[in-house]
Amino acid sequence: MNTPAGAAWTADVIIVGGGPVGLALAALLGRAGRHRVLLLDARADFTRPAGIDPRVYALSRASQHLLDRCGAWDALADQHAWPYLRMEVWDGARPRHPARTLVFDAAELAQPDLGHIVENARLEQALRDAALACEDVRLRTGTRAEALELGASGAVIITAQGERLQAGLVVAADGAGSRLRTLAGIDVQQRDYRQRAIVTHVVTEQSHAQTAWQRFLATGPVALLPLGDGRCSVVWSADDALADELLAMPDDTFAAALGEASEHVLGRISAPEPRISLPLRRLHARAYTARRFVLVGDAAHVVHPLAGQGANLGLADAAMLGECLDVGDDPGERRGLRRYERARKADNLAMLAGLEALQRVFALRSEPLAGLRADGVGLVQRARPLKQRLMRRALGV
């Protein structure tokens, strides 16, 4: 239910940020029925998506199970969640060749797929509908948090309209530039990659064959992700200078550049949709919790998109925090928050370290090292136990 400003309604938990992670947590808490939840979103309103959103996520099996628990998966599964069965990865330092290509195949793990490609707008809509179907969840749109007070017995958010909203716990799901994180005095470690992800959808001459294709270049990886209408979603991570060039290119020039960058793995590329760009950085909060306060999703951690794990990590945060808050009457109780922090920080730091190492290795431009790296991809392909371990980690099984 949408709650207008000034309406009397007491919440146990206030979630700030109406993206997928905040919505998923609201749906989980609402379905558990232990706490009353107020979700604040700075956006004034929401329109149901039309067409295909340029921003998509590669959701893992673990994320699929979470969405099912939220009551959102059925709304996505039939038309808006597109399974991919294989993934092929190779190093641009050498021509693509089976001996130097890493192939992940769901059949190797006796799984129906490796995951699903889902649009951001459709995911938000399904989660919003699921959350607002819960009696104990309210949504307040057009509401921005301007100040934060954290006390021993409760927390207060002061809105831009001057309202004081009280709860036992405040959850910051307000993204990488989290204002609440700053208000809570939590520092971050971060690195600007000086890259941007160029995102669009394109038509390819050859079928994508329900396969995700990724080629690593010295300037950043380029990925072609399969969409349900036969097109591919593009995520091209490029150094800032190259990103400027790619954004300024006419459509046919961009399509030709993308074909060359992807080694024409799917033949001729055409009909790119309008491109958007997203700045890339690594970010990790030094603490995930404070007194009656907790960070989730990009407010706590941001990773390079080269493995498509950002959304999955955020949804895993929501799953763990929901579990930790479903054990007592006081959602701000310190023991539960510390349990969440210990569990998620360890997992997120491991992923951050692994992706950081990959990004650095593939950014090396020395010819001898690049050749060894390309051969190393083939070695992982032949090391079946290691490859299957990587697949299970990505699937979340």
C-alpha positions as CSV (number, residue, x, y, z in Angstrom):
1,M,0.0,0.0,0.0
2,N,1.2,3.5,-0.8
3,T,1.2,5.7,2.3
4,P,0.9,9.5,1.8
5,A,3.1,11.9,3.7
6,G,1.7,12.8,7.1
7,A,-0.4,9.6,7.4
8,A,-0.2,8.0,10.9
9,W,1.5,4.6,10.6
10,T,4.2,3.2,13.0
11,A,6.9,1.1,11.5
12,D,9.3,-1.3,13.2
13,V,11.7,-1.2,10.2
14,I,12.3,1.7,7.8
15,I,14.0,0.7,4.5
16,V,15.4,3.6,2.5
17,G,15.7,2.8,-1.2
18,G,13.2,1.2,-3.5
19,G,15.6,-0.8,-5.8
20,P,15.6,-4.6,-6.0
21,V,17.4,-5.1,-2.7
22,G,15.3,-2.9,-0.6
23,L,12.1,-4.2,-2.2
24,A,13.2,-7.8,-1.7
25,L,13.9,-7.2,2.0
26,A,10.5,-5.5,2.4
27,A,8.8,-8.5,0.7
28,L,10.6,-11.0,2.9
29,L,9.8,-9.1,6.1
30,G,6.2,-8.6,5.0
31,R,5.7,-12.2,4.3
32,A,7.3,-13.2,7.6
33,G,4.7,-11.0,9.4
34,R,6.9,-10.2,12.4
35,H,7.7,-6.5,11.7
36,R,5.9,-3.6,10.2
37,V,7.9,-2.1,7.4
38,L,7.9,1.4,5.9
39,L,9.7,1.6,2.5
40,L,10.9,5.1,1.5
41,D,11.8,5.9,-2.1
42,A,12.9,9.3,-3.4
43,R,11.3,8.7,-6.8
44,A,7.9,10.5,-7.1
45,D,6.1,7.7,-8.9
46,F,6.6,4.5,-10.8
47,T,5.3,3.6,-14.3
48,R,4.9,0.0,-15.4
49,P,7.8,-0.8,-17.8
50,A,7.2,-0.8,-21.6
51,G,9.7,-2.4,-23.9
52,I,12.9,-3.8,-22.7
53,D,14.9,-2.0,-20.0
54,P,18.6,-1.5,-21.1
55,R,19.7,-2.5,-17.6
56,V,19.6,-6.2,-17.0
57,Y,20.9,-8.6,-14.4
58,A,22.2,-12.2,-14.7
59,L,20.4,-13.7,-11.7
60,S,21.8,-16.9,-10.1
61,R,19.8,-19.9,-8.9
62,A,20.2,-18.6,-5.3
63,S,18.6,-15.3,-6.4
64,Q,15.8,-17.2,-8.2
65,H,15.0,-19.1,-5.0
66,L,15.0,-15.8,-3.0
67,L,12.6,-14.2,-5.5
68,D,10.4,-17.2,-5.1
69,R,10.4,-16.7,-1.3
70,C,9.5,-13.0,-1.9
71,G,6.5,-14.0,-4.0
72,A,8.0,-12.3,-7.1
73,W,9.3,-15.1,-9.2
74,D,6.1,-16.3,-10.8
75,A,5.5,-12.8,-12.2
76,L,8.9,-12.9,-13.9
77,A,9.3,-16.5,-14.9
78,D,6.9,-16.8,-17.8
79,Q,7.8,-13.8,-19.9
80,H,10.5,-11.6,-18.2
81,A,13.2,-14.0,-17.0
82,W,15.2,-15.5,-19.8
83,P,17.3,-18.6,-19.0
84,Y,20.8,-19.0,-20.4
85,L,22.2,-22.5,-20.7
86,R,25.9,-21.8,-21.5
87,M,28.6,-19.2,-21.1
88,E,31.7,-18.8,-23.2
89,V,34.6,-16.7,-22.0
90,W,37.9,-16.0,-23.9
91,D,40.8,-13.6,-23.8
92,G,41.1,-11.0,-26.5
93,A,44.8,-11.3,-26.5
94,R,44.6,-14.3,-28.8
95,P,42.0,-15.3,-31.5
96,R,39.1,-17.3,-30.2
97,H,39.8,-21.0,-30.2
98,P,38.3,-24.0,-28.4
99,A,41.6,-24.7,-26.6
100,R,41.6,-21.2,-25.2
101,T,37.9,-20.8,-24.4
102,L,36.3,-21.4,-21.0
103,V,32.8,-22.9,-21.4
104,F,30.3,-23.2,-18.6
105,D,27.4,-25.5,-19.4
106,A,24.4,-26.2,-17.2
107,A,24.4,-29.8,-18.4
108,E,27.7,-30.4,-16.7
109,L,26.1,-29.8,-13.3
110,A,22.8,-31.5,-14.3
111,Q,21.1,-28.0,-13.9
112,P,18.3,-26.8,-16.1
113,D,20.2,-23.5,-16.7
114,L,23.0,-21.3,-15.4
115,G,20.7,-18.5,-14.4
116,H,18.2,-16.0,-15.9
117,I,18.6,-12.6,-17.6
118,V,16.1,-10.2,-16.0
119,E,15.4,-6.5,-16.7
120,N,15.9,-4.1,-13.8
121,A,12.5,-2.5,-14.4
122,R,10.6,-5.8,-14.5
123,L,12.4,-7.1,-11.4
124,E,11.5,-3.9,-9.5
125,Q,7.9,-4.1,-10.6
126,A,7.5,-7.8,-9.6
127,L,9.2,-7.1,-6.2
128,R,7.1,-4.0,-5.6
129,D,3.9,-5.8,-6.3
130,A,5.0,-8.7,-4.0
131,A,6.0,-6.3,-1.1
132,L,2.8,-4.2,-1.3
133,A,0.7,-7.3,-1.3
134,C,1.8,-7.7,2.3
135,E,-0.4,-6.2,5.0
136,D,2.5,-5.0,7.1
137,V,4.4,-3.2,4.3
138,R,3.8,0.4,3.3
139,L,5.5,2.4,0.5
140,R,6.2,6.2,0.7
141,T,7.3,7.7,-2.6
142,G,8.8,11.1,-3.2
143,T,10.4,11.0,0.2
144,R,14.1,11.8,0.7
145,A,15.9,11.2,4.0
146,E,17.8,14.3,5.0
147,A,18.9,13.5,8.6
148,L,19.4,10.5,10.8
149,E,19.3,10.0,14.5
150,L,20.4,6.7,16.0
151,G,19.7,6.0,19.7
152,A,19.8,3.1,22.1
153,S,16.0,2.6,22.0
154,G,15.2,3.6,18.4
155,A,16.1,5.4,15.2
156,V,14.7,8.5,13.6
157,I,14.7,9.6,10.0
158,I,14.0,13.3,9.3
159,T,12.7,13.7,5.7
160,A,13.1,16.7,3.4
161,Q,9.5,17.6,4.3
162,G,10.6,17.9,8.0
163,E,8.8,14.7,9.2
164,R,10.3,12.6,11.9
165,L,9.8,8.9,11.1
166,Q,10.7,6.5,14.0
167,A,11.5,2.8,13.9
168,G,13.5,0.2,15.7
169,L,15.8,-0.2,12.7
170,V,16.8,1.8,9.7
171,V,18.0,-0.2,6.6
172,A,20.1,1.8,4.0
173,A,19.4,0.3,0.6
174,D,20.0,3.7,-1.1
175,G,22.8,2.7,-3.4
176,A,26.5,3.2,-3.9
177,G,26.3,6.9,-3.1
178,S,24.3,6.2,0.1
179,R,23.5,9.4,1.9
180,L,22.4,7.3,5.0
181,R,25.8,5.6,5.1
182,T,27.4,9.1,5.3
183,L,24.9,10.2,7.9
184,A,25.7,7.1,10.0
185,G,29.4,8.0,9.9
186,I,30.5,4.8,8.1
187,D,33.6,5.1,6.0
188,V,34.3,3.2,2.8
189,Q,37.2,1.8,0.9
190,Q,36.9,2.4,-2.8
191,R,38.7,2.4,-6.1
192,D,37.6,4.2,-9.3
193,Y,38.3,1.9,-12.2
194,R,38.2,4.9,-14.6
195,Q,35.9,2.9,-16.7
196,R,32.2,3.0,-17.7
197,A,29.9,0.2,-18.7
198,I,28.2,0.9,-22.0
199,V,24.8,-0.7,-22.0
200,T,22.4,-1.3,-24.9
201,H,20.5,-4.0,-26.8
202,V,21.4,-5.2,-30.3
203,V,20.3,-7.5,-33.1
204,T,22.8,-10.2,-34.1
205,E,23.1,-12.1,-37.4
206,Q,23.4,-15.4,-35.7
207,S,21.3,-16.8,-32.8
208,H,22.7,-16.3,-29.3
209,A,21.7,-19.9,-28.6
210,Q,20.8,-19.1,-25.0
211,T,24.5,-18.5,-24.4
212,A,26.2,-15.6,-22.7
213,W,29.3,-14.6,-24.6
214,Q,32.2,-12.6,-23.0
215,R,35.5,-11.5,-24.4
216,F,38.1,-9.9,-22.2
217,L,40.0,-7.0,-23.7
218,A,42.8,-4.9,-22.3
219,T,40.3,-1.9,-22.1
220,G,37.7,-4.0,-20.3
221,P,35.4,-7.0,-21.0
222,V,32.5,-7.0,-23.5
223,A,29.5,-9.3,-22.9
224,L,26.6,-10.3,-25.1
225,L,23.7,-11.6,-22.9
226,P,20.8,-13.5,-24.5
227,L,17.3,-11.8,-24.4
228,G,14.0,-13.6,-24.8
229,D,13.1,-11.7,-28.1
230,G,16.3,-13.1,-29.8
231,R,18.4,-9.9,-29.3
232,C,21.4,-9.5,-27.0
233,S,21.9,-7.2,-24.2
234,V,25.4,-5.6,-24.3
235,V,27.5,-4.7,-21.3
236,W,30.8,-3.3,-22.6
237,S,33.2,-2.1,-19.9
238,A,35.6,0.4,-21.4
239,D,38.2,2.9,-20.2
240,D,36.8,6.4,-19.9
241,A,38.4,7.7,-23.1
242,L,37.1,4.7,-25.2
243,A,33.7,5.0,-23.5
244,D,33.4,8.6,-24.7
245,E,34.1,7.5,-28.2
246,L,31.6,4.6,-28.1
247,L,28.8,6.9,-26.8
248,A,29.5,9.5,-29.5
249,M,29.5,7.0,-32.4
250,P,26.7,6.8,-34.9
251,D,24.7,3.6,-34.5
252,D,26.2,1.8,-37.5
253,T,29.7,2.7,-36.4
254,F,29.1,1.5,-32.9
255,A,27.6,-1.8,-34.2
256,A,30.7,-2.4,-36.3
257,A,33.0,-1.6,-33.3
258,L,31.0,-4.0,-31.1
259,G,31.3,-6.7,-33.8
260,E,35.0,-6.3,-33.9
261,A,35.3,-6.2,-30.1
262,S,33.3,-9.4,-29.8
263,E,35.3,-11.0,-32.5
264,H,32.1,-11.4,-34.6
265,V,31.2,-14.4,-32.5
266,L,27.5,-13.8,-33.5
267,G,28.1,-12.4,-36.9
268,R,27.0,-9.0,-38.0
269,I,25.6,-6.7,-35.3
270,S,22.9,-4.1,-36.1
271,A,20.0,-2.0,-34.7
272,P,21.6,-0.9,-31.4
273,E,19.1,0.9,-29.0
274,P,20.1,4.1,-27.3
275,R,23.2,3.6,-25.2
276,I,23.6,4.5,-21.6
277,S,26.8,4.4,-19.5
278,L,27.4,3.6,-15.9
279,P,30.6,4.5,-14.0
280,L,32.5,1.6,-12.6
281,R,34.2,1.4,-9.2
282,R,34.9,-1.0,-6.4
283,L,33.5,0.0,-3.0
284,H,33.3,-1.7,0.4
285,A,32.0,-0.2,3.7
286,R,34.3,-0.6,6.6
287,A,31.3,-1.6,8.7
288,Y,27.9,-2.9,7.7
289,T,26.1,-1.9,10.9
290,A,25.8,0.8,13.5
291,R,23.4,1.3,16.4
292,R,20.0,0.4,15.0
293,F,21.3,0.8,11.5
294,V,22.4,-1.6,8.7
295,L,23.6,-1.4,5.1
296,V,22.5,-3.7,2.3
297,G,23.3,-4.0,-1.4
298,D,25.3,-1.3,-3.2
299,A,25.3,0.9,0.0
300,A,27.6,-1.8,1.5
301,H,29.5,-3.0,-1.5
302,V,30.0,-2.4,-5.2
303,V,31.9,-4.8,-7.5
304,H,33.1,-4.7,-11.1
305,P,30.4,-6.1,-13.5
306,L,32.8,-8.5,-15.2
307,A,31.2,-11.5,-13.5
308,G,27.6,-10.2,-13.3
309,Q,27.5,-10.8,-9.5
310,G,26.5,-7.4,-8.1
311,A,22.7,-8.0,-8.0
312,N,23.2,-11.5,-6.7
313,L,25.3,-10.2,-3.8
314,G,22.8,-7.6,-2.9
315,L,19.9,-10.1,-3.0
316,A,21.9,-12.4,-0.8
317,D,22.3,-9.5,1.7
318,A,18.5,-9.2,1.8
319,A,18.1,-12.9,2.3
320,M,20.5,-13.0,5.2
321,L,19.2,-9.9,6.9
322,G,15.6,-11.1,6.6
323,E,16.7,-14.4,8.3
324,C,18.5,-12.5,11.1
325,L,15.4,-10.2,11.7
326,D,13.0,-13.1,11.9
327,V,14.2,-14.3,15.3
328,G,13.1,-11.7,17.8
329,D,10.7,-8.8,18.5
330,D,13.3,-6.0,18.4
331,P,14.7,-5.7,14.8
332,G,17.5,-3.4,16.0
333,E,18.8,-5.9,18.5
334,R,22.6,-5.8,18.1
335,R,23.2,-9.6,18.1
336,G,21.1,-10.1,15.0
337,L,22.8,-7.3,13.2
338,R,26.3,-8.5,14.0
339,R,25.3,-12.0,12.8
340,Y,24.3,-10.5,9.5
341,E,27.5,-8.5,9.2
342,R,29.8,-11.4,9.9
343,A,28.0,-13.7,7.4
344,R,27.7,-11.2,4.5
345,K,31.0,-9.4,5.0
346,A,33.0,-12.6,4.6
347,D,31.2,-13.6,1.5
348,N,31.3,-10.1,-0.1
349,L,35.0,-9.6,0.6
350,A,35.8,-13.0,-1.0
351,M,33.9,-12.0,-4.1
352,L,35.5,-8.5,-4.1
353,A,39.0,-9.9,-3.9
354,G,38.4,-12.4,-6.6
355,L,36.9,-9.9,-9.0
356,E,39.6,-7.4,-8.2
357,A,42.3,-10.0,-9.1
358,L,40.5,-10.9,-12.3
359,Q,40.2,-7.2,-13.3
360,R,43.9,-6.6,-12.7
361,V,45.0,-9.7,-14.5
362,F,43.0,-9.0,-17.6
363,A,44.1,-5.4,-17.6
364,L,47.7,-6.4,-18.1
365,R,48.9,-5.3,-21.6
366,S,52.4,-7.0,-21.7
367,E,52.4,-9.3,-24.7
368,P,54.1,-12.3,-22.9
369,L,51.8,-12.0,-19.9
370,A,48.8,-11.6,-22.2
371,G,49.7,-14.8,-24.0
372,L,50.1,-16.7,-20.7
373,R,46.8,-15.4,-19.5
374,A,45.0,-16.6,-22.7
375,D,46.5,-20.0,-22.3
376,G,45.5,-20.0,-18.6
377,V,41.8,-19.7,-19.6
378,G,42.2,-22.9,-21.5
379,L,43.8,-24.6,-18.6
380,V,40.8,-23.8,-16.4
381,Q,38.6,-25.2,-19.1
382,R,40.5,-28.5,-18.9
383,A,40.6,-28.6,-15.1
384,R,37.1,-29.9,-14.7
385,P,36.9,-29.9,-10.9
386,L,38.0,-26.3,-10.7
387,K,35.6,-25.3,-13.5
388,Q,32.7,-27.0,-11.8
389,R,33.5,-25.4,-8.5
390,L,33.4,-22.0,-10.2
391,M,30.1,-22.8,-11.8
392,R,28.6,-23.8,-8.5
393,R,29.8,-20.7,-6.9
394,A,28.3,-18.5,-9.6
395,L,25.0,-20.5,-9.4
396,G,24.8,-20.2,-5.6
397,V,24.3,-24.0,-5.2
